[in-house]
Amino acid sequence: MTDPRTPQSPGQTVMIVEDDALVAMVLGDALGDAGYRVLDLTMRRADALAVARAGLPDLALVNIQLADGDDGIELAAALHALGIPVVFISGQISRARSARTTAIGSMPKPYDADDMVVAVAYVLARLKGEAGLPRPLGLEVFDEHPGRLPTA
């Protein structure tokens, strides 16, 4: 059986936008250890957009409350416009659900970094149209159709 923590396509790229540096570093390390390429960690909207444009990640993990009052939902809309799928990583569950047209899902805090690695593998597989992995506990998927992103 395939290890759900292992990227299905080597070199898949993930970006993390999180205002808590320690959380971002732990998550980045776990994703890197699982074989993902993790772009520079960011905590502000402008920095995240610059990193996204330069690195074109396969998936962005975005907190809703960012540094300096920046809003992760606004960032998710901008990333969606660039064709970058977003999963919210936030304890603000109702706000995440209200933004389901800009993100493909939500993994509410608190979460374990290993659980997030499994969630990333699941989401990336679904984006490629693969439906073999079970949906991880805690991950809410806004669009259950594999391989299809929500429309704005």
Helices and strands as residue ranges (DSSP letters): E 13-17, H 21-33, E 37-38, H 45-55, E 59-62, G 67-69, H 72-81, E 86-88, H 93-98, E 105-106, H 113-127, E 140-141
